[in-house]
Amino acid sequence: IGYLKEKCLTWMQEQYVRAVIGIKILNPRQNIQEPGTGYFYRIMTAKLYRQGMAVQRWDFGNVKKHSRDPVNDPAGCNAPNLPAFQITIPISEVFWDPSFPITPAYVPIIPASVIGTNFIIDLYRIQRVALKAS
């Protein structure tokens, strides 16, 4: 994990990078499975690094990061569209592409086909894709 954190922090040193997402998906726990789906339990964590802001963290696996009993200590990321398990990135951060040096009046140009003000990444959907893939 130290290497992933180091890579994310290195990218944040670039003037043109406004946000970096790091996602870690651990190997499945082989001895216990989700009731109903049969998916093995997996720890999954995400971090969002943004310029000038504190790092945001999520524990979004189908088992809590430090839980020894996933059945009686259920994970919070258990349905889609839960605000606590969504990563929100302003669209203007994604299309940040200034010339250098950056002028104070710079405004990102957002393509007309992009609608809205934020990209929202639902971590539950990432969790389900990762569980199906293993």
Phi, psi and omega in degrees: 000327180303323181292320178296315178300316180299316180296317179297315180294326177297316178298325182291347177281347179283133183301325186273354180265122182259333182207144176224133176249130174246127179236130179241126178239113182279165178298151180295149170280115189285342188265354185212140184234157175297131173295140177093314182259330184081001178291140174289149178287138179222136173277133178222133178228153178223149175226139175244120176257127177228146181303127174074011182231158176292150178293134175260144183229146177223140171250100192240015178289177176275009171217142178294150185307317184249018182279138174260350183224082184295338181286313182267355178229069189293151178287152180281335181274082188234014178197157177287161173067024175276118183306327180291346181237038175235137175262123181248124179234124177301136180302324180298333177290325182289323182262021176290111183211063184283160169280164182249140358289155181285126178274149180299335183272004183299134176231127180298145176264116182259127180304144181299333182286348179268120184249141177107183180244344182224148165267133179241122179256117181272110184294334176297320180294322175295318178303312183295319178297316180296320180292320179293328184285341185265000000 
